Amino acid sequence: MPRKHHIETTINGESTDFLCEARQSLLEVLRDTLHLTGAKEGCNNGNCGACTVLLDGQPVDSCLVLAVEVQGASIETVEGIAECGHLHAVQQCFLEDAALQCGVCTPGFIVAAKALLDRKPQPTEEDIRFDLAGNLCRCTGYDKIVRAVQNAAERLAAK
């Protein structure tokens, strides 16, 4: 029987602990153990970005991070992005600008866009396209996604 490791971390602002095997990815633990199913399994090899989460504030593909590596870290998933029961500006703009269709890629785009806006509140279109290049969408095309992020940046700047 594989050895289980006890991991203590913070997820979406709450202290969390779980048991995992050394081989388990953070994505697997988030979805199957902690039942946080927002991050999606798209490719399981780090090429699509559907599983993007923030690890200590940095966007990462959770399918490439071993769960044992998050000991003591802070993780933010798409479930933790809404603020006080209200959608974050990025989430709201994705809805308003029809920047989603099937929804598989959407959580990863939202998390990556939030990370960009946290780091660079007034990004150019080039900044947005560059930062979101690791996230793939097969349904909407990218113009609506870029527009949603631009609109979210304007909305956040107006606060």
N, C-alpha and C positions, 0 to 999 in steps of 0.2 A: 504494500500500500504506500503511495507517495506521501512524503512528509508535507504537512501543512505549515505554513508560516503565518504568524499573527502580525497583521499590519495595522498600524494606527495612523490615521490621516485626517484631513479636513476635506469634506466634500460639500460644496455649495454652502459653505459657512458653518457646517455642523461637524463636530468631532465624530468620526466614524472609525470603526474597526471591523476587520473581516479576516477570515482565514482563506489562504489560497495556496495552490501548488506553485513551485518555482517556475513552471513552464507557462502559467496562465497569463494572458495579456490583461492589461487594464480594461480594455473593451469587454472582454469576457466577464470579468468580475463585475464591472458596472452593470452590464445587462443581465447576467445570469444569477449573480449572487446578491447584488444590491437592488436589482429591479429598476435601475435607472436606464430606461430603454430609448432615451432621446438620441444618443450617439448610435449611429447605424453602422452595421457591417456591410461595407460595399465591396471592397476588393480583398481585404485582410492582408495587404502587403504594402500599405502606405502610399498608394498611388492615387486614391480618389478623394480623400479628405472627409468622407461622410462621418467618420468617427472622431473628428476633431474635438478636443477638450482643451481647457487651459490648465496647465501644470505649472504652478507657481507663477501664474500670469502669462505664460508663454504658450502659444498654440502648438499642440502635438497631436500626432495620429495615435489614438489610444490603442490601436491594433499593434503598434510597434513598441509600446512601452510595456515592460513586464510589471505586473501588479506589485511584485516585491520591491520594485524600485521607488514606489511612492510613499514609503515609510516616512512619516513626518512632513510630507508635502501638502500643499493646498491645491485642490482640484476644483474646477468650475465646469459644470456640464451645461448643456442647453436648458435643463430643468431649473438651474439656478440663476438664469439671466434675468428673468422677470423681476421687477422691483416692487415690493409691497403689494403683490397681487395684480400689478399692472404690467403690461408688456413693455419690454425695453424698446427704445426707439427703433432699433434695428429690426426687432420682431414685428413691430407695428408697420414699419415701412415695407417690409417684405410682403405683408398682407395687402397693404394699400396699393403697392406697385405691381402686384401679381408676379412677384419674383420667385414663385414656387409653383410646382405642378404636382409631381408624384410624391414629393416630400422626402425622398431618401437622402438627397444631398443637403437639404435645407438646414438641419441642425448644425452640420459642419460649417456651412457658409455663415450662419448667424454667429457662431462662436468665433470664427476667424475674423469676421467683420467687427465684432465687438472688440477683439484684441487690437485690431488696427486702430479703431477709433479711440481706444484707451491710450494708445501710444502716440497717435497722430490725429488730433481732433478735426483737422481740416485737410484731409488727404486730397490729392489731385486724382483725376480719373486714372492716370498712369499708376499712382500709388495703389489704388484700389485693385486694379487689374493685376499688378505685380504681387500684392499680398495675398490675393485670392487665387493665384495661379495653381496652387496645390489642391484646390477643390474643383472637382469635375461635376458638371451637370449635363445630363443627356436630354433634358426636356425643355427647359425654358430658353436656352441661349443665355448669354451673359449680360446683354444690355440692360435687361430689367433688374438683374441683380446689382449691377454697378449703379444704376439709377437709385435703387432702394438704399444702398449704402451712402450715396451722396445726399439723399434726402434725410437720412438718419443723422448724418453729420450736421446738416443745417438745423434740424430739430434740436439736437443736443446743444448746439452753439447758442440757440435762442433761449435756453433755460436760464 
